[in-house]
Amino acid sequence: MLIDSHCHLDYFQGEDRAGVLARAAEAGVSEMVTIGTRLERSDEMRAIADAYPNVWCTVGIHPHNAGATPVPSPEAIAAETEHPKVIGIGESGLDYFYDKAPRDLQQASFRAHIRAARLTGLPLAIHARDADDDIAAILREESGEGRFDFLLHCFSSTRALAEAALELGGYLSFSGILTFPKSQEIRDIARDTPADRLLVETDSPYLAPVPFRGKRNEPGLVAHTARVLGEIHGLDPAGIADLTTANFRRLFKKAA
């Protein structure tokens, strides 16, 4: 069975969400993680996870929202993780493509989330867009203060950032972007990523994989990304499901 390591179930409401979960089960997706993007909405993330036995959640502040409220302390972020279904922190990181929050606030928020990950022992889901050098520099600086677990979610960055993350013990999670015809560079990076550092995700409702590109994405479609990742690593669908599930359990220890 597959696990969608990063989705946004809060975008699906009521009967629509129930249908999304039913289709995921039919597609062989046994679990999923709904991701926090605003700390003040952590109760909503926990409620979604509580409502379904196969749903986990994270809590955190997306870099787009880093300027909306004062940067929280690591302790304040950590306090939101005490619920048993909260298995990670984030998503946090840097987004210099849209620049929806001042870069200094994005960086301060990112560091606060890293320190919360270190405090709790929970992994951090990192959003990286057009900010590879600063992401790598901050990861190296913070790793010098003590180890923390992390993954680069929806990986679509440079080989240099992938190598920096892997050197520091990080994981790479691949989304539907992996299946796009023009994503050969991403497929090459996925090929060269150690098998024990690979995860799959949808980032739904965004980035639906081929052959659904341009349509609304949902957790059940992670099977298409997993199939491509399996082909890259010479694994059949069952093999890549077993591999990525084992990696998920190793990284998200609270979900083991």
C-alpha positions in Angstrom: 0.0 0.0 0.0 1.1 3.6 -0.7 1.3 6.6 1.6 0.7 10.1 0.3 3.2 12.0 2.4 2.0 15.5 1.6 -1.5 16.6 0.7 -4.0 19.4 1.7 -7.2 17.7 2.7 -8.6 21.0 4.1 -9.2 22.0 0.4 -11.8 19.2 0.2 -15.0 19.6 2.2 -17.8 17.4 3.3 -18.9 14.7 0.9 -16.2 15.7 -1.5 -13.5 14.8 1.1 -15.3 11.5 1.8 -15.2 10.7 -2.0 -11.5 11.7 -2.2 -10.7 9.3 0.6 -12.7 6.5 -0.9 -11.0 6.9 -4.3 -7.6 6.9 -2.5 -8.4 3.5 -0.8 -9.5 2.1 -4.2 -6.2 3.2 -5.7 -4.2 1.4 -2.9 -3.3 4.5 -0.9 -3.6 3.4 2.7 -2.6 6.6 4.6 -2.0 10.3 3.9 -0.6 13.3 5.7 -2.6 16.6 5.6 -0.2 19.5 5.9 -0.4 22.6 8.0 0.1 26.0 6.4 -1.0 28.4 9.2 -0.3 27.8 12.8 -3.6 29.3 13.9 -5.4 26.6 11.9 -3.7 23.7 13.7 -6.9 22.7 15.3 -8.5 22.2 11.9 -5.6 19.9 10.9 -5.9 17.9 14.0 -9.7 17.6 13.6 -9.3 16.3 10.0 -6.7 13.7 11.2 -9.0 12.7 14.1 -11.9 12.2 11.8 -10.2 9.5 9.8 -8.1 6.6 11.1 -5.7 6.6 8.1 -5.0 10.4 8.1 -2.1 12.1 9.9 -1.2 15.8 10.0 1.5 18.3 10.5 1.4 21.8 11.9 3.3 24.9 10.7 3.4 28.0 8.6 3.9 28.0 4.9 6.4 30.6 3.7 3.6 32.5 1.9 2.1 33.1 5.3 5.3 33.9 7.2 4.5 37.6 7.3 0.8 37.3 8.3 1.5 36.9 12.1 4.6 37.4 14.3 7.2 34.7 13.9 6.4 32.1 16.6 9.0 30.7 18.9 10.2 27.2 18.4 8.5 26.3 21.7 5.1 27.6 20.5 5.4 25.5 17.3 6.4 22.5 19.3 3.4 22.9 21.7 1.1 22.3 18.7 2.6 18.8 18.1 1.5 17.1 21.3 -1.6 15.5 19.7 -1.0 11.9 18.8 -2.0 12.4 15.1 0.5 15.3 14.6 3.5 13.5 13.2 5.5 16.3 11.7 6.2 20.1 11.4 5.6 22.3 8.4 5.4 23.0 5.8 7.9 25.8 6.2 10.8 26.9 4.1 11.5 29.7 1.5 9.6 30.8 -1.6 11.4 33.5 -3.6 9.3 32.9 -6.7 6.1 34.4 -5.4 7.7 36.4 -2.5 4.4 36.7 -0.7 6.2 37.4 2.6 9.4 39.4 3.2 12.4 37.2 2.8 13.8 38.0 6.3 10.6 36.9 7.9 10.5 33.7 5.7 14.0 32.9 6.9 13.2 33.6 10.6 10.1 31.4 10.4 12.1 28.7 8.7 14.7 28.7 11.4 12.0 28.6 14.1 10.4 25.5 12.5 13.8 23.8 12.2 14.4 24.4 15.9 10.9 23.1 16.7 11.8 20.0 14.7 15.0 19.6 16.8 13.0 20.1 20.0 10.3 17.6 19.2 12.3 15.0 17.2 9.6 15.3 14.5 10.5 15.7 10.8 10.1 19.1 9.0 8.5 19.2 5.6 10.4 21.9 3.6 9.0 24.0 0.8 11.8 25.3 -1.5 11.2 27.4 -4.5 13.8 29.6 -6.2 15.7 29.8 -2.9 18.0 26.9 -3.1 21.2 28.6 -2.0 19.5 30.1 1.1 17.8 26.8 1.9 21.1 24.9 1.7 22.9 27.5 3.8 20.3 27.6 6.5 20.1 23.8 6.7 23.9 23.6 7.1 24.0 26.3 9.7 21.2 24.8 11.7 22.6 21.3 11.4 25.7 22.6 13.1 23.6 23.4 16.2 22.2 19.8 16.3 20.6 17.2 14.2 17.0 17.3 12.9 15.0 15.2 10.5 13.6 16.8 7.3 12.4 16.2 3.8 12.3 18.5 0.8 8.7 18.1 -0.3 7.5 18.2 -3.9 11.1 18.2 -5.0 11.6 20.4 -8.1 14.9 22.1 -7.2 18.5 21.8 -8.3 20.8 18.9 -8.0 23.0 21.0 -5.7 20.2 21.3 -3.2 19.3 17.6 -3.4 23.0 16.7 -2.7 23.2 19.2 0.2 20.0 17.8 1.7 21.1 14.2 1.3 24.5 14.9 2.8 22.7 16.3 5.9 20.5 13.2 6.2 17.4 14.6 4.5 14.8 12.8 2.3 13.4 13.9 -1.0 9.7 13.6 -1.8 8.5 13.5 -5.4 5.2 14.7 -6.7 3.4 14.6 -10.0 6.1 16.9 -11.4 8.2 13.8 -11.7 5.8 12.6 -14.5 5.8 15.7 -16.6 7.5 15.3 -20.0 9.9 18.2 -19.4 11.0 17.0 -16.0 13.9 14.8 -17.1 16.3 16.6 -14.8 14.1 15.8 -11.8 13.9 12.2 -12.9 17.7 12.1 -13.1 17.9 13.4 -9.6 15.3 10.8 -8.5 17.4 8.1 -10.1 20.5 9.2 -8.2 18.7 9.6 -4.9 19.5 6.6 -2.5 16.5 4.3 -2.4 16.2 4.7 1.4 15.6 8.5 1.0 12.7 8.4 -1.4 9.1 9.4 -0.6 6.1 10.1 -2.8 3.3 12.7 -2.5 0.6 14.5 -4.4 0.6 18.0 -2.9 -3.0 17.8 -3.8 -5.1 19.6 -4.9 -2.2 20.8 -7.0 0.2 19.2 -9.5 -1.8 16.3 -10.8 0.5 13.7 -12.5 0.3 12.6 -16.1 -2.2 11.6 -17.4 -4.3 13.9 -15.2 -2.1 17.0 -15.6 -4.2 20.2 -15.4 -7.0 18.6 -13.4 -7.6 18.6 -9.7 -5.2 16.4 -7.9 -6.1 14.1 -5.0 -4.3 11.5 -2.9 -5.3 8.5 -5.0 -3.3 9.8 -7.9 0.0 9.4 -6.0 0.0 5.9 -7.6 0.9 7.4 -11.0 3.9 9.2 -9.5 4.9 6.1 -7.6 4.8 4.0 -10.8 7.2 6.4 -12.6 9.5 6.5 -9.5 9.4 2.7 -9.5 10.4 2.5 -13.2 13.3 4.8 -12.5 14.6 2.5 -9.8 13.7 -0.8 -11.5 10.8 -1.6 -9.1 7.3 -2.8 -9.8 4.3 -1.0 -8.2 4.4 -3.3 -5.2 8.1 -2.8 -4.8 8.0 1.0 -4.8 5.1 1.0 -2.5 6.9 -1.2 0.0 10.1 0.9 -0.3 8.4 4.4 0.1 6.2 3.1 2.9 9.2 1.8 4.8 11.0 5.1 4.3 7.9 7.0 5.5 7.8 5.0 8.7 11.5 5.6 9.3 11.2 9.3 8.9 7.8 9.9 10.5 8.5 7.8 13.5 5.4 8.8 15.3 3.4 7.1 12.6 5.2 3.8 12.9 
